[in-house]
Amino acid sequence: MQGIAVQQFIKRFRREGAGVWLCVEPATIDLPQGRVQAAPGARFVAGAKFMNVDIARLLDEEFSRQRSA
């Protein structure tokens, strides 16, 4: 289930480079760590945690997974 959720979550972000993501639409995802919500304009960089989650790393992993599929 989380895989499908991440596939939808990433659609609400624009990749600005490796490890840098900009939220372009309101985004919500339920993870084992809890619900994570991001507002448009929020920028995430790898290594920085937001709501106890490294959002940029999560998005980078999904980006890589989609490219290799």
C-alpha positions as CSV (number, residue, x, y, z in Angstrom):
1,M,0.0,0.0,0.0
2,Q,2.8,2.5,0.8
3,G,4.2,2.0,-2.7
4,I,1.0,3.2,-4.3
5,A,0.8,6.1,-1.8
6,V,4.3,7.2,-2.6
7,Q,3.5,7.0,-6.4
8,Q,0.7,9.5,-5.8
9,F,2.6,11.6,-3.4
10,I,5.5,12.2,-5.8
11,K,3.1,13.6,-8.4
12,R,2.6,16.7,-6.2
13,F,6.3,17.6,-6.3
14,R,8.8,19.0,-8.8
15,R,12.4,17.7,-8.7
16,E,14.8,20.5,-8.7
17,G,17.9,18.3,-8.7
18,A,19.2,15.3,-6.8
19,G,17.9,15.5,-3.3
20,V,15.9,18.7,-3.8
21,W,12.1,18.7,-4.2
22,L,9.5,21.5,-4.3
23,C,5.9,20.8,-3.4
24,V,3.6,22.2,-6.1
25,E,0.2,20.9,-4.8
26,P,-1.0,20.1,-1.4
27,A,0.3,16.6,-0.5
28,T,-0.5,14.1,2.2
29,I,0.8,10.6,2.8
30,D,0.3,8.2,5.6
31,L,3.5,6.5,6.6
32,P,4.5,4.2,9.5
33,Q,5.9,7.3,11.2
34,G,2.5,9.1,10.9
35,R,0.7,11.3,8.5
36,V,2.9,13.8,6.6
37,Q,1.4,16.9,4.9
38,A,3.2,19.4,2.7
39,A,1.9,22.7,1.4
40,P,2.7,24.2,-2.0
41,G,6.0,26.1,-1.9
42,A,7.6,23.8,0.7
43,R,11.1,22.8,-0.4
44,F,12.7,19.6,0.9
45,V,16.4,18.7,0.7
46,A,18.0,15.3,1.4
47,G,19.1,14.8,5.0
48,A,16.6,17.3,6.5
49,K,13.7,15.7,8.3
50,F,10.2,17.1,8.2
51,M,7.6,15.6,10.6
52,N,10.3,13.0,11.4
53,V,10.6,11.9,7.7
54,D,13.4,12.7,5.1
55,I,10.9,13.6,2.4
56,A,13.6,14.3,-0.2
57,R,15.1,10.9,0.3
58,L,11.7,9.2,0.1
59,L,11.0,11.1,-3.2
60,D,14.4,10.4,-4.6
61,E,14.0,6.7,-3.9
62,E,10.6,6.7,-5.7
63,F,12.0,8.8,-8.6
64,S,14.8,6.2,-9.0
65,R,12.4,3.3,-8.8
66,Q,10.1,4.8,-11.5
67,R,13.1,5.5,-13.8
68,S,14.3,1.9,-13.6
69,A,10.9,0.4,-14.1
